[in-house]
Each structure stands twice: as C-alpha cells, then as structure tokens.
Amino acid sequence: MPKACVICQKSAIPGNKYKRRGQIKRTGGAGSKIVGKSLRRFLPNLQRIKINLKGTVQRAYVCTSCISAGKIVKA
C-alpha cells in the first residue's frame, strides 16, 4: 500500500523535471530553452503521528494540511 494521507488520500502525483539552457531574457539573454524533460514525483508532506481513528489510537500518515485544518484528533 503506498504512502497516503488517511484523511484525504493525498499521495504522490507524477510531474516533469525540466533541464534549461541559456540566459533568461530579464537578465539580458536571448531566452531560456528547454533541452530535456524527465519524469519525477511530487510527494505530499506526510507526518506519521498518533491519532484517534474510529475510537482507537493508532499511528497513521496524515498530511500537514489536514493537521493544520483540524480534521484529526491527536492521541
């Protein structure tokens, strides 16, 4: 089972990493060009904390946005 938030099921999503070449226009160059693309993963900020889940205390992965929003009860 992949690491995901137990509240909102937020998990890793795919994306691209770009390799750029050339000086950017705002610093006097001709413009930056993309010369390479490779896949990467954007990972959520998950914390492993003790929470009360359905009346039982257990350790679970919860994202920081759910923790700060108050969607969980810490044990």
C-alpha positions as CSV (number, residue, x, y, z in Angstrom):
1,M,0.0,0.0,0.0
2,P,1.5,3.3,-1.0
3,K,2.0,6.1,1.5
4,A,-1.0,8.3,1.5
5,C,-2.9,10.5,3.9
6,V,-5.6,8.5,5.8
7,I,-8.0,11.5,5.9
8,C,-7.8,12.9,2.3
9,Q,-5.9,10.1,0.5
10,K,-3.4,12.6,-0.8
11,S,-0.4,10.7,-2.3
12,A,2.4,11.1,-4.8
13,I,1.5,12.6,-8.2
14,P,3.6,12.5,-11.4
15,G,5.2,15.5,-13.0
16,N,8.1,16.7,-15.1
17,K,11.6,18.0,-14.3
18,Y,12.9,20.4,-17.0
19,K,16.5,21.0,-17.9
20,R,17.0,24.5,-19.2
21,R,19.8,26.1,-21.1
22,G,20.5,29.8,-21.9
23,Q,20.4,33.1,-20.1
24,I,16.9,34.4,-19.3
25,K,15.5,37.5,-21.0
26,R,15.2,39.7,-18.0
27,T,18.9,39.5,-17.3
28,G,19.9,40.4,-20.9
29,G,19.8,37.0,-22.6
30,A,18.1,35.6,-25.7
31,G,15.7,33.4,-23.6
32,S,15.8,30.1,-21.7
33,K,15.2,27.0,-23.8
34,I,14.1,23.6,-22.5
35,V,16.6,20.9,-23.7
36,G,15.5,18.0,-21.6
37,K,12.5,16.5,-19.7
38,S,12.4,13.7,-17.3
39,L,9.7,12.3,-15.0
40,R,9.6,12.9,-11.3
41,R,7.2,12.5,-8.4
42,F,5.7,15.3,-6.3
43,L,5.3,14.0,-2.8
44,P,2.9,15.3,-0.1
45,N,4.2,16.5,3.3
46,L,3.1,13.4,5.3
47,Q,3.7,13.0,9.0
48,R,3.4,9.8,11.0
49,I,1.5,10.7,14.1
50,K,-0.7,9.1,16.7
51,I,-4.4,9.8,16.1
52,N,-7.8,8.7,17.3
53,L,-9.4,6.9,14.4
54,K,-12.8,5.4,14.9
55,G,-12.3,5.2,18.6
56,T,-8.9,3.5,18.5
57,V,-5.4,5.1,18.9
58,Q,-3.1,4.3,16.1
59,R,-0.2,5.7,14.2
60,A,-1.0,6.9,10.7
61,Y,0.3,9.0,7.9
62,V,-1.5,12.4,7.8
63,C,-0.7,15.3,5.6
64,T,0.1,18.7,7.2
65,S,-2.8,20.4,5.5
66,C,-5.2,18.0,7.3
67,I,-3.3,18.5,10.6
68,S,-3.5,22.3,10.5
69,A,-7.1,22.3,9.3
70,G,-8.0,20.3,12.5
71,K,-9.5,17.3,10.6
72,I,-7.9,14.9,13.1
73,V,-7.8,14.4,16.9
74,K,-4.3,13.7,18.2
75,A,-4.0,11.0,20.7
